[in-house]
Amino acid sequence: MNTLIVACASCGKKNRIPASKQFLHPKCGHCHVPLNMTGKGVPVELGDYDFHDFVKQAPLPVMVDFFSPTCGPCRTMLPIVDAMASEHTQRFIIAKVDTSKNQQIAAFFNIRGVPTFMFFKNGSLVDQIAGAVGQYVLEQKLQNL
C-alpha cells in the first residue's frame, strides 16, 4: 500500500496518509486542522483482493488504469495518470491495477490489452477506454460522470 507524507500548514508536523484515504479530507494527527491535499495526491494501488470493496465503497467517481510495467504505452500514460491523481484529489479517485500481478481482476473484467481505463460511479462500471489516450480524453470522461 502506498502512503503520502503531508506536512501540516498549521503546526508543521508530518502526517502519514494512506493513499486509499487521501480523498476523505484528512486532518493533522497533532492539531486536528484539515490537511491541504491539493497537488499531493497519488493513484491508489488496487489488487485482486481489495478492488471490488474499494470501488463499491468509493464516495467519488473512480477511474482505474489497468496497466503492465513492461508495456510501452502504459509507461507513456504513467505521468498523465499521476498528474491527474495529483490535480483531482477531492473530485475523483484515480486508481491503478498492475495486471501482471493481479490477473484475477484483469480476467474478471476481460482485459485483453493495456492500458485500459475503466470508469466507475456508485460502484458500477459506467465507461471504459482501451489504449493510450490524451489527458483531455480521460478528463472529459471523468467530467461526464
Contact map, one row per residue, 1 for C-alpha under 8 A:
1110000000000000011000000000000000000000000010000000000000000000000000000000000000000000000000000000000000000000000000000000000000000000000000000
1111000000000000011000000000000000000000000110000000000000000000000000000000000000000000000000000000000000000000000000000000000000000000000000000
1111100000000001111000000000000000000000000000000000000000000000000000000000000000000000000000000000000000000000000000000000000000000000000000000
0111110000000011111000000000000000000001110000000000000000000000000000000000000000000000000000000000000000000000000000000000000000000000000000000
0011111000000111100000000000000000000000000000000000000000000000000000000000000000000000000000000000000000000000000000000000000000000000000000000
0001111100000111100000000000000000101001000000000000000000000000000000000000000000000000000000000000000000000000000000000000000000000000000000000
0000111110011110000000000000000000100000000000000000000000000000000000000000000000000000000000000000000000000000000000000000000000000000000000000
0000011111111110000000000001000010110000000000000000000000000000000000000000000000000000000000000000000000000000000000000000000000000000000000000
0000001111110000000000000000000000110000000000000000000000000000000000000000000000000000000000000000000000000000000000000000000000000000000000000
0000000111110000000000000000001010000000000000000000000000000000000000000000000000000000000000000000000000000000000000000000000000000000000000000
0000000111111000000000000000011000000000000000000000000000000000000000000000000000000000000000000000000000000000000000000000000000000000000000000
0000001111111100000000000000000000000000000000000000000000000000000000000000000000000000000000000000000000000000000000000000000000000000000000000
0000001100111110000000000001010000000000000000000000000000000000000000000000000000000000000000000000000000000000000000000000000000000000000000000
0000111100011111000000000000000000000000000000000000000000000000000000000000000000000000000000000000000000000000000000000000000000000000000000000
0001111100001111100000000001100000000000000000000000000000000000000000000000000000000000000000000000000000000000000000000000000000000000000000000
0011110000000111110000000000000000000000000000000000000000000000000000000000000000000000000000000000000000000000000000000000000000000000000000000
0011110000000011111011000100000000000000000000000000000000000000000000000000000000000000000000000000000000000000000000000000000000000000000000000
1111000000000001111111000000000000000000000000000000000000000000000000000000000000000000000000000000000000000000000000000000000000000000000000000
1111000000000000111111000000000000000000111110000000000000000000000000000000000000000000000000000000000000000000000000000000000000000000000000000
0000000000000000011111100000000000000000000110000000000000000000000000000000000000000000000000000000000000000000000000000000000000000000000000000
0000000000000000111111110100000000000000000000000000000000000000000000000000000000000000000000000000000000000000000000000000000000000000000000000
0000000000000000111111111100000000001000100000000000000000000000000000000000000000000000100000000000000000000000000000000000000000000000000000000
0000000000000000000111111100000000000000000000000000000000000000000000000000000000000000110010000000000000000000000000000000000000000000000000000
0000000000000000000011111100000000000000000000000000000000000000000000000000000000000000000000000000000000000000000000000000000000000000000000000
0000000000000000000001111110000001101000000000000000000000000000000000000000000000000000010000000000000000000000000000000000000000000000000000000
0000000000000000100011111111000001100000000000000000000000000000000000000000000000000000000000000000000000000000000000000000000000000000000000000
0000000000000000000000001111100111100000000000000000000000000000000000000000000000000000000000000000000000000000000000000000000000000000000000000
0000000100001010000000000111111111100000000000000000000000000000000000000000000000000000000000000000000000000000000000000000000000000000000000000
0000000000000010000000000011111100000000000000000000000000000000000000000000000000000000000000000000000000000000000000000000000000000000000000000
0000000000101000000000000001111100000000000000000000000000000000000000000000000000000000000000000000000000000000000000000000000000000000000000000
0000000001100000000000000001111110000000000000000000000000000000000000000000000000000000000000000000000000000000000000000000000000000000000000000
0000000000000000000000000011111111000000000000000000000000000000000000000000000000000000000000000000000000000000000000000000000000000000000000000
0000000101000000000000000011001111100000000000000000000000000000000000000000000000000000000000000000000000000000000000000000000000000000000000000
0000000000000000000000001111000111110000000000000000000000000000000000000000000000000000000000000000000000000000000000000000000000000000000000000
0000011110000000000000001111000011111000000000000000000000000000000000000000000000000000000000000000000000000000000000000000000000000000000000000
0000000110000000000000000000000001111100000000000000000000000000000000000000000000000000000000000000000000000000000000000000000000000000000000000
0000010000000000000001001000000000111111100000000000000000000000000000000000000000000000100000000000000000000000000000000000000000000000000000000
0000000000000000000000000000000000011111100000000000000000000000000000000000000000000111110000000000000000000000000000000000000000000000000000000
0000000000000000000000000000000000001111100000000000000000000000000000000000000000000110100000000000000000000000000000000000000000000000000000000
0001010000000000000000000000000000001111110000000000000000000000000000000000000000000110100000000000000000000000000000000000000000000000000000000
0001000000000000001001000000000000001111111000000000000000000000000000000000000000001111100000000000000000000000000000000000000000000000000000000
0001000000000000001000000000000000000001111100000000000000000000000000000000000001001100000001000000000000000000000000000000000000000000000000000
0000000000000000001000000000000000000000111110000000000000000000000000000000000011001000000011110000000000000000000000000000000000000000000000000
0100000000000000001100000000000000000000011111000000000000000000000000000000000000000000000011110000000000000000000000000000000000000000000000000
1100000000000000001100000000000000000000001111100000000000000000000000000000000000000000000000111000000000000000000000000000000000000000000000000
0000000000000000000000000000000000000000000111110110000000000000000000000000000000000000000000111000000000000000000000000000000000000000000000000
0000000000000000000000000000000000000000000011111110000000000000000000000000000000000000000000001100110010000000000000000000000000000000000000000
0000000000000000000000000000000000000000000001111110000000000000000000000000000000000000000000000000011110000000000000000000000000000000000000000
0000000000000000000000000000000000000000000000111111000000000000000000000000000000000000000000000000000000000000000000000000000000000000000000000
0000000000000000000000000000000000000000000001111111110000000000000000000000000000000000000000000000000000000000000000000000000000000000000000000
0000000000000000000000000000000000000000000001111111111000000000000000000000000000000000000000000000000010000000000000000000000000000000000000000
0000000000000000000000000000000000000000000000001111111100000000000000000000000000000000000000000000000000000000000000000000000000000000000000000
0000000000000000000000000000000000000000000000000111111110000000000000000000000000000000000000000000000000000000000000000000000000000000000000000
0000000000000000000000000000000000000000000000000111111111000000000000000000000000000000000000000000000000000000000000000000000000000000000000000
0000000000000000000000000000000000000000000000000011111111000100000000000000000000000000000000000000000000000000000000010110000000000000000000000
0000000000000000000000000000000000000000000000000001111111000000000000000000000000000000000000000000000000000000000000000111000000000000000000000
0000000000000000000000000000000000000000000000000000111111100000000000000000000000000000000000000000000000000000000000000110000000000000000000000
0000000000000000000000000000000000000000000000000000011111111100000000000000000000000000000000000000000000000000000000000110000000000000000000000
0000000000000000000000000000000000000000000000000000000011111000000000000000000000000000000000000000000000000000000000000100000000000000000000000
0000000000000000000000000000000000000000000000000000000001111100000000000000000000000000001110000000000000000000000000001100000000000000000000000
0000000000000000000000000000000000000000000000000000000001111110000000000000000000000000001110000000000000000000000000111100000000000000000001001
0000000000000000000000000000000000000000000000000000001001011111000000000000000000000000000111100000000000000000000000111000000000000000000000000
0000000000000000000000000000000000000000000000000000000000001111100000000000000000000000000111100000000000000000000011110000000000000000000001000
0000000000000000000000000000000000000000000000000000000000000111110000000000000000000000000001111000000000000000000011100000000000000000000000000
0000000000000000000000000000000000000000000000000000000000000011111000000000000010000000000001111000000000000000001111000000000000000000000000000
0000000000000000000000000000000000000000000000000000000000000001111100000000000000000000000000011110000001000000011111000000000000000000000000000
0000000000000000000000000000000000000000000000000000000000000000111110100100000000000000000000011110000000000000011100000000000000000000000000000
0000000000000000000000000000000000000000000000000000000000000000011111100100000000000000000000000111000000000000011000000000000000000000000000000
0000000000000000000000000000000000000000000000000000000000000000001111100110000000000000000000000101000000000000000000000000000000000000000000000
0000000000000000000000000000000000000000000000000000000000000000000111110110000000000000000000000000000000000000000000000000000000000000000000000
0000000000000000000000000000000000000000000000000000000000000000001111111110000000000000000000000000000000000000010000000000000000000000000000000
0000000000000000000000000000000000000000000000000000000000000000000001111111000000000000000000000000000000000000000000000000000000000000000000000
0000000000000000000000000000000000000000000000000000000000000000000000111111100000000000000000000000000000000000011000000000000000110000000000000
0000000000000000000000000000000000000000000000000000000000000000001111111111110000000000000000000000000000000000011000000000000000010000000000000
0000000000000000000000000000000000000000000000000000000000000000000011111111111000000000000000000000000000000000000000000000000000000000000000000
0000000000000000000000000000000000000000000000000000000000000000000000011111111100000000000000000000000000000000000000000000000000010000000000000
0000000000000000000000000000000000000000000000000000000000000000000000001111111110000000000000000000000000000000000000000000000000011000000000000
0000000000000000000000000000000000000000000000000000000000000000000000000111111111000000000000000000000000000000000000000000000000000000000000000
0000000000000000000000000000000000000000000000000000000000000000000000000011111111100000000000000000000000000000000000000000000000000000000000000
0000000000000000000000000000000000000000000000000000000000000000000000000001111111110000000000000000000000000000000000000000000000000010000000000
0000000000000000000000000000000000000000001000000000000000000000100000000000111111111000000001000000000000000000000000000000000000000000000000000
0000000000000000000000000000000000000000011000000000000000000000000000000000011111111100000000000000000000000000000000000000000000000000000000000
0000000000000000000000000000000000000000000000000000000000000000000000000000001111111110000000000000000000000000000000000000000000000000000000000
0000000000000000000000000000000000000000000000000000000000000000000000000000000111111111000001000000000000000000000000000000000000000010000000000
0000000000000000000000000000000000000000111000000000000000000000000000000000000011111111100111000000000000000000000000000000000000000000000000000
0000000000000000000000000000000000000111110000000000000000000000000000000000000001111111100000000000000000000000000000000000000000000000000000000
0000000000000000000000000000000000000111100000000000000000000000000000000000000000111111100000000000000000000000000000000000000000000000000000000
0000000000000000000000000000000000000100100000000000000000000000000000000000000000011111111110000000000000000000000000000000000000000000000000000
0000000000000000000001100000000000001111100000000000000000000000000000000000000000001111111110000000000000000000000000000000000000000000000000000
0000000000000000000000101000000000000100000000000000000000000000000000000000000000000001111110000000000000000000000000000000000000000000000000000
0000000000000000000000000000000000000000000000000000000000011000000000000000000000000001111110000000000000000000000000000000000000000000000000000
0000000000000000000000000000000000000000000000000000000000011110000000000000000000001001111111000000000000000000000000000000000000000000000001000
0000000000000000000000100000000000000000001100000000000000011110000000000000000000001001111111100000000000000000000000000000000000000000000000000
0000000000000000000000000000000000000000011100000000000000000111100000000000000010011000000111110000000000000000000000000000000000000000000000000
0000000000000000000000000000000000000000001111000000000000000111100000000000000000000000000011111000000000000000000000000000000000000000000000000
0000000000000000000000000000000000000000001111000000000000000001111000000000000000000000000001111100000000000000000000000000000000000000000000000
0000000000000000000000000000000000000000000011100000000000000001111000000000000000000000000000111110010000000000000000000000000000000000000000000
0000000000000000000000000000000000000000000000100000000000000000011110000000000000000000000000011111110000000000000000000000000000000000000000000
0000000000000000000000000000000000000000000000000000000000000000011100000000000000000000000000001111111011000000000000000000000000000000000000000
0000000000000000000000000000000000000000000000000000000000000000000110000000000000000000000000000111111000000000000000000000000000000000000000000
0000000000000000000000000000000000000000000000100000000000000000000000000000000000000000000000000111111000000000000000000000000000000000000000000
0000000000000000000000000000000000000000000000110000000000000000000000000000000000000000000000001111111111000000000000000000000000000000000000000
0000000000000000000000000000000000000000000000010000000000000000000000000000000000000000000000000011111111100000000000000000000000000000000000000
0000000000000000000000000000000000000000000000010000000000000000000000000000000000000000000000000000011111110000000000000000000000000000000000000
0000000000000000000000000000000000000000000000110010000000000000000000000000000000000000000000000010011111111000000000000000000000000000000000000
0000000000000000000000000000000000000000000000000000000000000000010000000000000000000000000000000010011111111110000000000000000000000000000000000
0000000000000000000000000000000000000000000000000000000000000000000000000000000000000000000000000000001111111110000000000000000000000000000000000
0000000000000000000000000000000000000000000000000000000000000000000000000000000000000000000000000000000111111110000000000000000000000000000000000
0000000000000000000000000000000000000000000000000000000000000000000000000000000000000000000000000000000011111110000000000000000000000000000000000
0000000000000000000000000000000000000000000000000000000000000000000000000000000000000000000000000000000001111111000000000000000000000000000000000
0000000000000000000000000000000000000000000000000000000000000000000000000000000000000000000000000000000001111111110100000000000000000000000000000
0000000000000000000000000000000000000000000000000000000000000000000000000000000000000000000000000000000000000111110000000000000000000000000000000
0000000000000000000000000000000000000000000000000000000000000000000000000000000000000000000000000000000000000011111100000000000001100000000000000
0000000000000000000000000000000000000000000000000000000000000000011100101100000000000000000000000000000000000011111100000000000001100000000000000
0000000000000000000000000000000000000000000000000000000000000000111100001100000000000000000000000000000000000000111110000000000001110000000000000
0000000000000000000000000000000000000000000000000000000000000000111000000000000000000000000000000000000000000010111111000000000111110000000000000
0000000000000000000000000000000000000000000000000000000000000011110000000000000000000000000000000000000000000000001111100000000111000000000000000
0000000000000000000000000000000000000000000000000000000000000011110000000000000000000000000000000000000000000000000111110000111110000000000000000
0000000000000000000000000000000000000000000000000000000000001111000000000000000000000000000000000000000000000000000011111000111100000000000011000
0000000000000000000000000000000000000000000000000000001000001110000000000000000000000000000000000000000000000000000001111111111000000000000000000
0000000000000000000000000000000000000000000000000000000000011100000000000000000000000000000000000000000000000000000000111111110000000000000000001
0000000000000000000000000000000000000000000000000000001111111000000000000000000000000000000000000000000000000000000000011111000000000000000000000
0000000000000000000000000000000000000000000000000000001111000000000000000000000000000000000000000000000000000000000000011111100000000000000000000
0000000000000000000000000000000000000000000000000000000100000000000000000000000000000000000000000000000000000000000000011111110000000000000000000
0000000000000000000000000000000000000000000000000000000000000000000000000000000000000000000000000000000000000000000001111011111000000000000000000
0000000000000000000000000000000000000000000000000000000000000000000000000000000000000000000000000000000000000000000001111001111100000000000000000
0000000000000000000000000000000000000000000000000000000000000000000000000000000000000000000000000000000000000000000001110000111110000000000010000
0000000000000000000000000000000000000000000000000000000000000000000000000000000000000000000000000000000000000000000111100000011111000000000000000
0000000000000000000000000000000000000000000000000000000000000000000000000000000000000000000000000000000000000000000111000000001111100000000000000
0000000000000000000000000000000000000000000000000000000000000000000000000000000000000000000000000000000000000000111110000000000111110000000000000
0000000000000000000000000000000000000000000000000000000000000000000000001000000000000000000000000000000000000000111100000000000011111000000000000
0000000000000000000000000000000000000000000000000000000000000000000000001101100000000000000000000000000000000000001100000000000001111100000000000
0000000000000000000000000000000000000000000000000000000000000000000000000000100000000000000000000000000000000000000000000000000000111110110000000
0000000000000000000000000000000000000000000000000000000000000000000000000000000000000000000000000000000000000000000000000000000000011111110000000
0000000000000000000000000000000000000000000000000000000000000000000000000000000100010000000000000000000000000000000000000000000000001111111000000
0000000000000000000000000000000000000000000000000000000000000000000000000000000000000000000000000000000000000000000000000000000000000111111100000
0000000000000000000000000000000000000000000000000000000000000000000000000000000000000000000000000000000000000000000000000000000000001111111110000
0000000000000000000000000000000000000000000000000000000000000000000000000000000000000000000000000000000000000000000000000000000000001111111111000
0000000000000000000000000000000000000000000000000000000000000000000000000000000000000000000000000000000000000000000000000000000000000011111111100
0000000000000000000000000000000000000000000000000000000000000000000000000000000000000000000000000000000000000000000000000000000000000001111111110
0000000000000000000000000000000000000000000000000000000000000000000000000000000000000000000000000000000000000000000000100000001000000000111111111
0000000000000000000000000000000000000000000000000000000000001010000000000000000000000000000100000000000000000000000000100000000000000000011111111
0000000000000000000000000000000000000000000000000000000000000000000000000000000000000000000000000000000000000000000000000000000000000000001111111
0000000000000000000000000000000000000000000000000000000000000000000000000000000000000000000000000000000000000000000000000000000000000000000111111
0000000000000000000000000000000000000000000000000000000000001000000000000000000000000000000000000000000000000000000000001000000000000000000011111
